[in-house]
Amino acid sequence: MTEQDTIKKLRVLLPHWIEHNNSHMAEFRKWEGEAKKESGEEVAQLLDKAIRDMEEAGKSLSEALEKVGGPLEGAGHHHH
């Protein structure tokens, strides 16, 4: 794969990964609340840490997307 092909592919993949990461964070937040009620503070704190770690990952993914030129215009929803 040429460098240009790689960049083009990343411009399609990165937005999907960012969206996927955000979806997981939303689900973790939901379960963090449930854990506080049912499982205690320790589990909730660990889920909160996971959310914060994923927020950092999201920032890195967004920065990578910016470096490759942003989302590819007209790109469909790809998983590969």
N, CA, C and O atoms as a GROMACS GRO file, in nm:
protein
  320
    1MET      N    1   0.085  -0.117   0.000
    1MET     CA    2   0.000   0.000   0.000
    1MET      C    3   0.090   0.124   0.000
    1MET      O    4   0.184   0.132   0.079
    2THR      N    5   0.063   0.218  -0.086
    2THR     CA    6   0.143   0.340  -0.091
    2THR      C    7   0.106   0.431   0.026
    2THR      O    8   0.002   0.414   0.090
    3GLU      N    9   0.193   0.528   0.052
    3GLU     CA   10   0.166   0.624   0.160
    3GLU      C   11   0.034   0.697   0.135
    3GLU      O   12  -0.043   0.720   0.228
    4GLN      N   13   0.008   0.733   0.010
    4GLN     CA   14  -0.116   0.802  -0.024
    4GLN      C   15  -0.237   0.712   0.003
    4GLN      O   16  -0.339   0.759   0.055
    5ASP      N   17  -0.227   0.584  -0.030
    5ASP     CA   18  -0.336   0.489  -0.002
    5ASP      C   19  -0.359   0.476   0.148
    5ASP      O   20  -0.473   0.471   0.195
    6THR      N   21  -0.249   0.470   0.223
    6THR     CA   22  -0.259   0.458   0.368
    6THR      C   23  -0.330   0.578   0.427
    6THR      O   24  -0.419   0.564   0.511
    7ILE      N   25  -0.292   0.697   0.384
    7ILE     CA   26  -0.355   0.820   0.435
    7ILE      C   27  -0.503   0.822   0.399
    7ILE      O   28  -0.587   0.856   0.483
    8LYS      N   29  -0.534   0.786   0.275
    8LYS     CA   30  -0.674   0.782   0.233
    8LYS      C   31  -0.754   0.686   0.320
    8LYS      O   32  -0.865   0.718   0.364
    9LYS      N   33  -0.699   0.569   0.345
    9LYS     CA   34  -0.765   0.468   0.428
    9LYS      C   35  -0.784   0.520   0.571
    9LYS      O   36  -0.890   0.502   0.630
   10LEU      N   37  -0.681   0.584   0.625
   10LEU     CA   38  -0.691   0.638   0.761
   10LEU      C   39  -0.798   0.748   0.769
   10LEU      O   40  -0.865   0.761   0.871
   11ARG      N   41  -0.813   0.826   0.662
   11ARG     CA   42  -0.915   0.931   0.661
   11ARG      C   43  -1.056   0.872   0.662
   11ARG      O   44  -1.151   0.941   0.699
   12VAL      N   45  -1.069   0.747   0.622
   12VAL     CA   46  -1.197   0.676   0.630
   12VAL      C   47  -1.210   0.606   0.766
   12VAL      O   48  -1.316   0.612   0.830
   13LEU      N   49  -1.103   0.541   0.810
   13LEU     CA   50  -1.109   0.461   0.933
   13LEU      C   51  -1.115   0.545   1.060
   13LEU      O   52  -1.193   0.514   1.151
   14LEU      N   53  -1.036   0.650   1.068
   14LEU     CA   54  -1.028   0.726   1.192
   14LEU      C   55  -1.163   0.782   1.238
   14LEU      O   56  -1.195   0.771   1.357
   15PRO      N   57  -1.245   0.840   1.150
   15PRO     CA   58  -1.376   0.887   1.198
   15PRO      C   59  -1.461   0.773   1.256
   15PRO      O   60  -1.532   0.792   1.354
   16HIS      N   61  -1.452   0.656   1.195
   16HIS     CA   62  -1.526   0.540   1.247
   16HIS      C   63  -1.474   0.501   1.385
   16HIS      O   64  -1.553   0.474   1.476
   17TRP      N   65  -1.343   0.499   1.401
   17TRP     CA   66  -1.285   0.462   1.531
   17TRP      C   67  -1.323   0.563   1.638
   17TRP      O   68  -1.352   0.526   1.752
   18ILE      N   69  -1.324   0.692   1.602
   18ILE     CA   70  -1.363   0.797   1.697
   18ILE      C   71  -1.508   0.777   1.740
   18ILE      O   72  -1.540   0.783   1.859
   19GLU      N   73  -1.594   0.754   1.643
   19GLU     CA   74  -1.736   0.730   1.673
   19GLU      C   75  -1.754   0.606   1.761
   19GLU      O   76  -1.831   0.607   1.856
   20HIS      N   77  -1.682   0.502   1.728
   20HIS     CA   78  -1.689   0.376   1.803
   20HIS      C   79  -1.641   0.397   1.948
   20HIS      O   80  -1.703   0.348   2.042
   21ASN      N   81  -1.532   0.469   1.963
   21ASN     CA   82  -1.478   0.500   2.096
   21ASN      C   83  -1.581   0.579   2.178
   21ASN      O   84  -1.604   0.549   2.295
   22ASN      N   85  -1.643   0.680   2.115
   22ASN     CA   86  -1.744   0.761   2.185
   22ASN      C   87  -1.863   0.677   2.228
   22ASN      O   88  -1.918   0.697   2.336
   23SER      N   89  -1.902   0.584   2.144
   23SER     CA   90  -2.014   0.495   2.176
   23SER      C   91  -1.981   0.410   2.298
   23SER      O   92  -2.065   0.392   2.386
   24HIS      N   93  -1.860   0.359   2.303
   24HIS     CA   94  -1.818   0.279   2.420
   24HIS      C   95  -1.815   0.365   2.546
   24HIS      O   96  -1.857   0.319   2.653
   25MET      N   97  -1.767   0.487   2.535
   25MET     CA   98  -1.762   0.574   2.653
   25MET      C   99  -1.902   0.599   2.707
   25MET      O  100  -1.922   0.599   2.828
   26ALA      N  101  -1.998   0.621   2.619
   26ALA     CA  102  -2.136   0.644   2.663
   26ALA      C  103  -2.189   0.522   2.737
   26ALA      O  104  -2.255   0.534   2.840
   27GLU      N  105  -2.159   0.405   2.685
   27GLU     CA  106  -2.202   0.280   2.750
   27GLU      C  107  -2.133   0.264   2.885
   27GLU      O  108  -2.196   0.222   2.982
   28PHE      N  109  -2.005   0.296   2.893
   28PHE     CA  110  -1.932   0.287   3.020
   28PHE      C  111  -1.992   0.382   3.123
   28PHE      O  112  -2.004   0.347   3.241
   29ARG      N  113  -2.029   0.504   3.080
   29ARG     CA  114  -2.089   0.601   3.173
   29ARG      C  115  -2.218   0.546   3.232
   29ARG      O  116  -2.244   0.558   3.352
   30LYS      N  117  -2.298   0.484   3.146
   30LYS     CA  118  -2.423   0.424   3.193
   30LYS      C  119  -2.394   0.320   3.301
   30LYS      O  120  -2.457   0.319   3.406
   31TRP      N  121  -2.298   0.234   3.274
   31TRP     CA  122  -2.266   0.126   3.368
   31TRP      C  123  -2.192   0.176   3.490
   31TRP      O  124  -2.197   0.113   3.596
   32GLU      N  125  -2.123   0.286   3.477
   32GLU     CA  126  -2.059   0.346   3.594
   32GLU      C  127  -2.166   0.385   3.697
   32GLU      O  128  -2.151   0.361   3.816
   33GLY      N  129  -2.275   0.446   3.648
   33GLY     CA  130  -2.386   0.482   3.736
   33GLY      C  131  -2.448   0.360   3.802
   33GLY      O  132  -2.480   0.361   3.921
   34GLU      N  133  -2.466   0.256   3.723
   34GLU     CA  134  -2.523   0.131   3.778
   34GLU      C  135  -2.429   0.071   3.882
   34GLU      O  136  -2.473   0.023   3.986
   35ALA      N  137  -2.300   0.076   3.854
   35ALA     CA  138  -2.202   0.019   3.947
   35ALA      C  139  -2.204   0.093   4.080
   35ALA      O  140  -2.191   0.032   4.186
   36LYS      N  141  -2.219   0.226   4.074
   36LYS     CA  142  -2.225   0.304   4.199
   36LYS      C  143  -2.340   0.256   4.286
   36LYS      O  144  -2.328   0.246   4.408
   37LYS      N  145  -2.452   0.228   4.222
   37LYS     CA  146  -2.571   0.185   4.296
   37LYS      C  147  -2.558   0.042   4.347
   37LYS      O  148  -2.600   0.011   4.459
   38GLU      N  149  -2.502  -0.045   4.266
   38GLU     CA  150  -2.507  -0.189   4.294
   38GLU      C  151  -2.376  -0.249   4.344
   38GLU      O  152  -2.377  -0.334   4.433
   39SER      N  153  -2.263  -0.206   4.286
   39SER     CA  154  -2.137  -0.277   4.312
   39SER      C  155  -2.041  -0.199   4.400
   39SER      O  156  -1.936  -0.251   4.440
   40GLY      N  157  -2.074  -0.077   4.429
   40GLY     CA  158  -1.986   0.001   4.515
   40GLY      C  159  -1.895   0.094   4.438
   40GLY      O  160  -1.888   0.093   4.315
   41GLU      N  161  -1.827   0.174   4.515
   41GLU     CA  162  -1.748   0.284   4.460
   41GLU      C  163  -1.624   0.237   4.384
   41GLU      O  164  -1.585   0.300   4.286
   42GLU      N  165  -1.561   0.129   4.426
   42GLU     CA  166  -1.436   0.086   4.362
   42GLU      C  167  -1.458   0.052   4.215
   42GLU      O  168  -1.378   0.094   4.130
   43VAL      N  169  -1.562  -0.022   4.184
   43VAL     CA  170  -1.591  -0.057   4.045
   43VAL      C  171  -1.624   0.070   3.966
   43VAL      O  172  -1.577   0.087   3.853
   44ALA      N  173  -1.704   0.158   4.024
   44ALA     CA  174  -1.740   0.283   3.957
   44ALA      C  175  -1.615   0.366   3.928
   44ALA      O  176  -1.603   0.426   3.821
   45GLN      N  177  -1.522   0.372   4.023
   45GLN     CA  178  -1.399   0.448   4.002
   45GLN      C  179  -1.315   0.388   3.890
   45GLN      O  180  -1.254   0.462   3.812
   46LEU      N  181  -1.311   0.258   3.882
   46LEU     CA  182  -1.235   0.194   3.773
   46LEU      C  183  -1.299   0.222   3.637
   46LEU      O  184  -1.229   0.244   3.539
   47LEU      N  185  -1.432   0.219   3.632
   47LEU     CA  186  -1.500   0.253   3.507
   47LEU      C  187  -1.476   0.399   3.471
   47LEU      O  188  -1.457   0.432   3.354
   48ASP      N  189  -1.475   0.487   3.572
   48ASP     CA  190  -1.446   0.629   3.548
   48ASP      C  191  -1.305   0.645   3.491
   48ASP      O  192  -1.284   0.725   3.400
   49LYS      N  193  -1.209   0.571   3.545
   49LYS     CA  194  -1.072   0.576   3.492
   49LYS      C  195  -1.069   0.529   3.347
   49LYS      O  196  -1.001   0.589   3.263
   50ALA      N  197  -1.142   0.422   3.317
   50ALA     CA  198  -1.148   0.372   3.179
   50ALA      C  199  -1.205   0.480   3.086
   50ALA      O  200  -1.156   0.498   2.975
   51ILE      N  201  -1.308   0.550   3.132
   51ILE     CA  202  -1.368   0.657   3.052
   51ILE      C  203  -1.265   0.767   3.026
   51ILE      O  204  -1.250   0.813   2.914
   52ARG      N  205  -1.194   0.808   3.131
   52ARG     CA  206  -1.093   0.913   3.114
   52ARG      C  207  -0.981   0.868   3.020
   52ARG      O  208  -0.934   0.946   2.937
   53ASP      N  209  -0.940   0.742   3.032
   53ASP     CA  210  -0.838   0.689   2.940
   53ASP      C  211  -0.888   0.690   2.796
   53ASP      O  212  -0.813   0.723   2.704
   54MET      N  213  -1.014   0.655   2.778
   54MET     CA  214  -1.071   0.654   2.642
   54MET      C  215  -1.087   0.795   2.587
   54MET      O  216  -1.075   0.816   2.467
   55GLU      N  217  -1.114   0.892   2.676
   55GLU     CA  218  -1.119   1.032   2.632
   55GLU      C  219  -0.983   1.074   2.577
   55GLU      O  220  -0.975   1.142   2.475
   56GLU      N  221  -0.877   1.032   2.646
   56GLU     CA  222  -0.741   1.062   2.597
   56GLU      C  223  -0.715   0.993   2.464
   56GLU      O  224  -0.657   1.052   2.373
   57ALA      N  225  -0.759   0.869   2.452
   57ALA     CA  226  -0.744   0.797   2.324
   57ALA      C  227  -0.820   0.871   2.214
   57ALA      O  228  -0.770   0.884   2.102
   58GLY      N  229  -0.940   0.918   2.245
   58GLY     CA  230  -1.019   0.992   2.148
   58GLY      C  231  -0.948   1.118   2.101
   58GLY      O  232  -0.952   1.152   1.983
   59LYS      N  233  -0.882   1.188   2.195
   59LYS     CA  234  -0.806   1.308   2.157
   59LYS      C  235  -0.693   1.272   2.061
   59LYS      O  236  -0.669   1.342   1.964
   60SER      N  237  -0.625   1.162   2.089
   60SER     CA  238  -0.516   1.118   2.001
   60SER      C  239  -0.568   1.078   1.864
   60SER      O  240  -0.506   1.111   1.762
   61LEU      N  241  -0.681   1.009   1.860
   61LEU     CA  242  -0.741   0.971   1.732
   61LEU      C  243  -0.781   1.095   1.653
   61LEU      O  244  -0.760   1.101   1.532
   62SER      N  245  -0.839   1.194   1.721
   62SER     CA  246  -0.880   1.318   1.654
   62SER      C  247  -0.759   1.393   1.601
   62SER      O  248  -0.763   1.449   1.491
   63GLU      N  249  -0.652   1.395   1.678
   63GLU     CA  250  -0.529   1.460   1.634
   63GLU      C  251  -0.471   1.388   1.512
   63GLU      O  252  -0.424   1.453   1.418
   64ALA      N  253  -0.474   1.256   1.514
   64ALA     CA  254  -0.425   1.179   1.399
   64ALA      C  255  -0.509   1.210   1.276
   64ALA      O  256  -0.455   1.226   1.166
   65LEU      N  257  -0.641   1.219   1.294
   65LEU     CA  258  -0.730   1.251   1.181
   65LEU      C  259  -0.696   1.388   1.124
   65LEU      O  260  -0.694   1.407   1.002
   66GLU      N  261  -0.670   1.484   1.212
   66GLU     CA  262  -0.633   1.618   1.168
   66GLU      C  263  -0.503   1.614   1.087
   66GLU      O  264  -0.491   1.681   0.985
   67LYS      N  265  -0.406   1.536   1.134
   67LYS     CA  266  -0.274   1.528   1.068
   67LYS      C  267  -0.283   1.464   0.929
   67LYS      O  268  -0.200   1.495   0.842
   68VAL      N  269  -0.381   1.376   0.906
   68VAL     CA  270  -0.393   1.314   0.774
   68VAL      C  271  -0.488   1.390   0.682
   68VAL      O  272  -0.515   1.346   0.571
   69GLY      N  273  -0.539   1.504   0.729
   69GLY     CA  274  -0.619   1.589   0.641
   69GLY      C  275  -0.768   1.587   0.667
   69GLY      O  276  -0.845   1.638   0.586
   70GLY      N  277  -0.809   1.530   0.777
   70GLY     CA  278  -0.952   1.527   0.812
   70GLY      C  279  -1.024   1.415   0.741
   70GLY      O  280  -0.966   1.341   0.661
   71PRO      N  281  -1.154   1.403   0.771
   71PRO     CA  282  -1.232   1.294   0.712
   71PRO      C  283  -1.236   1.305   0.560
   71PRO      O  284  -1.241   1.416   0.505
   72LEU      N  285  -1.235   1.193   0.494
   72LEU     CA  286  -1.243   1.189   0.348
   72LEU      C  287  -1.385   1.224   0.307
   72LEU      O  288  -1.480   1.159   0.350
   73GLU      N  289  -1.400   1.325   0.224
   73GLU     CA  290  -1.532   1.366   0.176
   73GLU      C  291  -1.598   1.254   0.098
   73GLU      O  292  -1.535   1.191   0.013
   74GLY      N  293  -1.725   1.231   0.125
   74GLY     CA  294  -1.801   1.132   0.051
   74GLY      C  295  -1.769   0.989   0.087
   74GLY      O  296  -1.814   0.896   0.020
   75ALA      N  297  -1.691   0.970   0.193
   75ALA     CA  298  -1.657   0.833   0.234
   75ALA      C  299  -1.777   0.770   0.302
   75ALA      O  300  -1.840   0.832   0.388
   76GLY      N  301  -1.807   0.649   0.263
   76GLY     CA  302  -1.916   0.576   0.326
   76GLY      C  303  -1.875   0.524   0.461
   76GLY      O  304  -1.764   0.551   0.508
   77HIS      N  305  -1.962   0.450   0.523
   77HIS     CA  306  -1.936   0.392   0.654
   77HIS      C  307  -1.858   0.263   0.634
   77HIS      O  308  -1.915   0.160   0.596
   78HIS      N  309  -1.727   0.268   0.660
   78HIS     CA  310  -1.639   0.153   0.639
   78HIS      C  311  -1.597   0.092   0.771
   78HIS      O  312  -1.588   0.162   0.872
   79HIS      N  313  -1.572  -0.035   0.772
   79HIS     CA  314  -1.523  -0.103   0.891
   79HIS      C  315  -1.385  -0.163   0.869
   79HIS      O  316  -1.328  -0.217   0.964
   80HIS      N  317  -1.330  -0.156   0.750
   80HIS     CA  318  -1.202  -0.222   0.724
   80HIS      C  319  -1.102  -0.124   0.669
   80HIS      O  320  -0.988  -0.160   0.640
   0.00000   0.00000   0.00000
